[in-house]
Amino acid sequence: MVQIIDSPGTASRKAAMLIAVLLGLSLLSSVPGSSAPMRCSGEQKTCIANCNKSLDRSSISICLTNCGKRQSACLKTGCWDSGPQRYCGLLKQ
């Protein structure tokens, strides 16, 4: 019979690896619990706030109109399209 003897550091490396794997698996299976789902109305409020920050007062009405169009599309599709970015899965309320 042949016995295999681990070197002194092997057991600690195995333990560290096992802990790392278990920690990784627990992070993958965790679900965020406290975050509320995003709503189309929240995106419209953000859009309007960004319009009101504009220094060019003549373009604010156009910006607000675009926010209304985006809100309408979001209520129909659940997707907010800000121009450079489009994301879906929003609550339509």
Backbone bond lengths (Angstrom), bond angles and torsions (degrees), N, CA, C in turn:
res aa  C-N    CA-C-N  psi(-1)  N-CA   C-N-CA  omega(-1)  CA-C   N-CA-C  phi
1 M - - - 1.433 - - 1.532 108.73 -
2 V 1.352 115.35 140.24 1.458 121.03 -178.25 1.514 108.73 -111.45
3 Q 1.300 116.27 129.14 1.461 120.37 176.15 1.520 109.34 -102.38
4 I 1.344 114.18 135.68 1.463 119.35 176.15 1.520 106.83 -103.93
5 I 1.288 116.06 122.23 1.459 121.31 -178.36 1.521 107.97 -105.33
6 D 1.327 115.78 124.27 1.464 121.06 178.35 1.516 109.66 -72.73
7 S 1.306 114.87 147.26 1.457 118.67 174.23 1.520 108.92 -70.58
8 P 1.325 119.78 159.63 1.465 122.12 -173.99 1.525 114.55 -56.77
9 G 1.310 120.37 -33.91 1.457 122.03 -177.28 1.516 114.24 -86.22
10 T 1.304 118.37 -10.64 1.463 121.91 -175.38 1.521 112.06 -65.96
11 A 1.310 118.52 -42.25 1.464 121.68 -178.85 1.524 111.10 -63.89
12 S 1.304 117.59 -41.81 1.465 119.94 -179.93 1.526 110.90 -69.34
13 R 1.337 117.21 -34.79 1.464 119.48 177.04 1.521 110.76 -67.40
14 K 1.330 116.61 -39.04 1.458 120.18 178.05 1.525 110.69 -64.62
15 A 1.309 117.08 -41.20 1.462 121.37 179.10 1.530 110.36 -64.89
16 A 1.315 116.79 -42.77 1.462 120.70 179.27 1.522 110.71 -64.43
17 M 1.326 116.21 -39.90 1.457 120.34 179.11 1.525 110.37 -65.74
18 L 1.323 117.55 -41.71 1.458 121.52 178.87 1.521 110.81 -62.88
19 I 1.313 117.46 -42.36 1.467 121.30 178.10 1.522 110.32 -63.54
20 A 1.326 117.33 -43.42 1.467 120.92 179.98 1.524 111.41 -62.58
21 V 1.340 116.77 -41.58 1.459 120.54 179.84 1.527 110.34 -66.32
22 L 1.329 117.27 -43.85 1.462 120.16 179.02 1.524 111.84 -64.20
23 L 1.319 116.99 -39.84 1.460 120.77 177.32 1.525 110.85 -63.97
24 G 1.325 116.87 -42.97 1.461 120.82 178.16 1.518 112.29 -62.17
25 L 1.325 116.29 -42.65 1.464 119.61 178.48 1.522 111.84 -65.59
26 S 1.325 117.11 -37.84 1.465 118.87 179.23 1.525 111.08 -67.72
27 L 1.325 117.83 -35.08 1.469 120.30 177.83 1.519 111.45 -69.48
28 L 1.318 116.87 -35.63 1.461 119.75 179.25 1.519 112.19 -69.63
29 S 1.309 116.93 -30.97 1.453 119.23 -176.63 1.521 113.25 -90.82
30 S 1.328 117.28 -5.40 1.467 118.99 -178.57 1.524 110.27 -77.17
31 V 1.322 116.09 146.88 1.459 123.30 -178.77 1.522 107.45 -120.99
32 P 1.336 117.39 131.43 1.465 117.52 177.61 1.518 110.43 -63.58
33 G 1.305 117.83 125.18 1.446 120.83 -174.23 1.504 115.13 -100.79
34 S 1.313 118.37 -26.26 1.453 119.47 -172.14 1.523 114.08 -97.60
35 S 1.314 118.55 -6.07 1.459 118.83 -177.02 1.522 110.44 -83.73
36 A 1.313 115.36 131.09 1.464 121.04 178.72 1.522 108.95 -83.93
37 P 1.320 118.05 147.58 1.457 120.16 177.75 1.529 110.69 -63.65
38 M 1.325 115.43 144.95 1.458 119.76 179.22 1.521 109.08 -76.36
39 R 1.307 115.70 149.70 1.465 122.01 -179.24 1.525 109.71 -121.18
40 C 1.315 114.63 153.48 1.466 119.85 176.43 1.519 110.61 -60.00
41 S 1.337 117.01 -37.73 1.466 119.61 -177.56 1.523 111.51 -65.03
42 G 1.328 116.90 -33.11 1.466 120.15 177.18 1.517 111.32 -66.72
43 E 1.328 116.08 -37.76 1.462 119.98 178.05 1.524 110.87 -67.50
44 Q 1.326 117.04 -35.93 1.466 119.78 178.03 1.527 110.18 -65.81
45 K 1.321 117.27 -41.31 1.466 120.39 178.66 1.524 110.82 -61.07
46 T 1.330 116.33 -40.76 1.463 120.40 177.64 1.520 110.68 -64.90
47 C 1.329 116.21 -41.18 1.461 121.28 179.13 1.529 110.73 -61.38
48 I 1.330 116.22 -45.76 1.470 121.01 -179.97 1.532 110.79 -64.11
49 A 1.324 116.06 -41.07 1.471 119.66 178.58 1.524 110.73 -62.15
50 N 1.335 116.53 -39.63 1.466 119.90 177.70 1.525 111.42 -67.17
51 C 1.324 117.40 -36.13 1.472 120.38 176.89 1.534 110.28 -63.16
52 N 1.317 115.88 -42.45 1.460 119.80 -177.34 1.521 113.16 -69.66
53 K 1.322 117.97 -15.50 1.462 121.84 176.93 1.527 112.01 -81.43
54 S 1.315 116.26 -11.55 1.456 120.72 -176.39 1.531 111.12 -64.17
55 L 1.312 115.87 138.14 1.468 120.81 177.55 1.529 111.89 -81.90
56 D 1.330 115.99 -20.99 1.459 121.32 179.18 1.533 108.66 -88.31
57 R 1.320 116.08 95.47 1.471 121.74 -174.96 1.524 112.90 -64.87
58 S 1.312 118.03 -23.28 1.466 119.72 -178.95 1.529 112.18 -74.23
59 S 1.319 118.02 -20.34 1.466 119.92 -177.82 1.531 112.87 -96.98
60 I 1.325 117.61 -0.92 1.466 120.09 -177.04 1.528 111.55 -64.89
61 S 1.326 117.87 -41.32 1.464 119.27 -178.16 1.528 111.34 -64.67
62 I 1.334 117.26 -37.36 1.465 120.95 177.05 1.528 109.86 -65.55
63 C 1.315 115.39 -42.07 1.463 120.40 179.35 1.532 110.74 -62.23
64 L 1.331 116.89 -44.37 1.461 120.91 179.69 1.528 111.57 -64.98
65 T 1.336 116.76 -36.75 1.460 120.87 175.88 1.521 110.50 -62.65
66 N 1.330 116.46 -41.85 1.457 120.69 178.28 1.532 111.11 -64.52
67 C 1.329 116.93 -36.75 1.469 120.11 176.54 1.527 110.22 -61.76
68 G 1.339 116.35 -40.79 1.463 120.48 178.55 1.524 112.12 -64.35
69 K 1.336 116.18 -39.43 1.464 120.33 178.23 1.520 110.74 -66.53
70 R 1.321 116.27 -41.79 1.465 120.10 178.58 1.529 110.69 -64.98
71 Q 1.339 116.13 -38.58 1.464 120.84 178.25 1.529 110.17 -62.94
72 S 1.310 116.95 -44.57 1.458 121.42 179.88 1.532 110.71 -61.36
73 A 1.325 116.45 -44.80 1.464 120.53 178.80 1.527 110.52 -64.92
74 C 1.324 117.00 -37.65 1.460 121.11 -179.69 1.528 110.94 -65.77
75 L 1.324 116.40 -39.93 1.460 119.71 179.45 1.525 111.49 -64.96
76 K 1.329 116.70 -28.87 1.465 120.48 179.40 1.525 112.29 -82.59
77 T 1.341 116.86 -39.22 1.465 120.46 -170.67 1.527 114.35 -108.66
78 G 1.337 117.78 -23.35 1.461 120.34 -173.71 1.518 112.36 82.41
79 C 1.337 116.44 9.90 1.471 121.59 -179.56 1.529 109.45 -118.39
80 W 1.324 116.71 135.20 1.456 121.53 175.98 1.518 107.97 -103.75
81 D 1.322 116.37 127.79 1.455 122.12 -179.74 1.520 108.04 -116.56
82 S 1.336 115.91 107.11 1.458 119.61 -177.94 1.525 111.97 -93.86
83 G 1.303 117.38 7.53 1.455 121.38 -176.80 1.521 109.01 106.91
84 P 1.328 116.79 -84.61 1.469 117.94 179.77 1.530 113.38 -74.50
85 Q 1.328 117.50 -16.98 1.457 120.88 -176.45 1.523 110.54 -132.13
86 R 1.337 116.04 139.92 1.468 121.21 176.50 1.517 107.20 -134.09
87 Y 1.319 116.79 125.40 1.446 119.40 177.54 1.520 109.46 -137.23
88 C 1.326 114.50 146.20 1.458 121.32 -173.13 1.527 110.38 -119.63
89 G 1.321 114.81 177.09 1.449 120.91 179.83 1.501 113.18 92.69
90 L 1.323 117.63 16.31 1.462 121.20 179.98 1.531 110.00 -83.68
91 L 1.322 115.41 150.61 1.455 119.31 173.41 1.516 108.01 -72.79
92 K 1.294 116.68 138.86 1.469 120.80 -172.78 1.529 112.61 -85.59
93 Q 1.307 118.35 1.64 1.473 121.38 -177.36 1.507 111.38 -77.73
